[in-house]
């Protein structure tokens, strides 16, 4: 079965269609998500006992953006919550904030 049989049509793309994705050194552009990052930082710091220990790193992975959250050792349970409810709520709010940045983010809580 070919791609045409599955409803996929061959489209021709020019190299210029992808020029905006790379900088002058050929590296993929860094995606910035300031609103999502700030909202995430505010929410996590509001939940933990040691807000000074909260670290958030923006990581690009194959075209998507992940926000990795690290907290003090005793605070991970507070961030995750019972059955992951707090973590899921934080993810939902941060994804909504990321839409203001024009991006989609994934929030990961790193041990």
C-alpha positions in Angstrom: 0.0 0.0 0.0 1.4 3.4 -1.0 1.2 6.8 0.7 -1.3 7.9 -2.0 -3.6 4.9 -1.0 -3.6 6.1 2.6 -4.6 9.6 1.6 -1.1 11.2 1.9 -0.1 13.3 -1.0 3.4 14.2 -1.9 4.1 17.8 -1.3 7.2 19.6 -2.4 9.0 21.8 0.0 11.7 24.3 -0.7 14.7 24.7 1.6 13.5 28.2 2.4 10.4 26.8 4.1 12.6 25.7 7.0 15.1 28.6 7.2 13.2 30.2 10.1 13.9 27.2 12.3 17.7 27.6 12.3 20.0 30.5 13.3 23.0 31.7 11.3 25.2 28.9 12.8 22.8 26.2 11.6 21.6 25.5 15.2 17.9 25.2 15.9 16.6 28.3 17.5 16.1 28.4 21.3 12.4 28.5 22.1 11.7 30.9 24.9 8.6 30.4 27.1 8.9 33.2 29.7 5.2 33.3 30.7 5.0 29.5 31.2 8.3 29.4 33.1 7.3 32.3 35.5 3.9 30.8 36.2 5.5 27.4 36.9 8.1 29.0 39.2 5.3 30.9 41.1 3.1 27.8 41.5 5.9 25.5 42.7 7.4 28.0 45.1 3.9 28.5 46.6 3.5 24.8 47.4 7.0 23.9 48.8 8.5 24.6 52.2 11.9 25.6 50.7 11.1 28.0 47.8 14.8 29.0 47.5 15.6 25.4 46.4 13.3 25.5 43.4 15.2 25.3 40.1 13.5 25.3 36.7 15.4 24.4 33.5 14.1 24.9 30.0 15.1 22.0 27.8 14.4 21.5 24.1 13.8 18.0 22.8 13.2 17.3 19.2 11.2 20.5 18.6 9.3 20.4 21.9 10.0 22.3 25.1 10.2 20.7 28.5 10.4 22.5 31.8 12.3 20.4 34.3 11.5 21.2 37.9 13.9 20.3 40.8 12.9 21.0 44.4 14.4 20.2 47.8 14.4 16.6 48.9 11.4 16.8 51.2 9.3 18.9 48.9 8.7 16.5 46.0 5.7 15.0 47.7 4.1 18.4 48.2 4.6 19.2 44.5 3.2 15.9 43.3 0.3 15.7 45.8 -2.1 12.8 46.4 -2.4 10.6 43.3 -0.5 13.3 41.4 -3.4 15.8 41.5 -1.2 18.9 42.4 1.3 18.0 39.7 -1.4 17.5 37.1 -3.0 20.8 38.1 0.3 22.6 37.8 0.8 21.1 34.3 -2.6 22.2 33.1 -2.1 25.8 34.3 1.4 26.0 32.8 0.3 24.6 29.5 -2.4 27.3 29.4 0.3 30.0 30.1 2.5 28.5 27.4 -0.2 29.2 24.8 0.4 32.9 25.5 4.0 32.3 24.5 2.8 30.6 21.4 4.3 27.2 22.4 3.4 23.9 23.9 5.4 22.7 27.0 5.7 19.6 29.0 6.4 19.9 32.8 8.6 17.3 34.3 9.3 16.9 38.0 12.9 15.7 38.4 14.0 13.8 41.5 
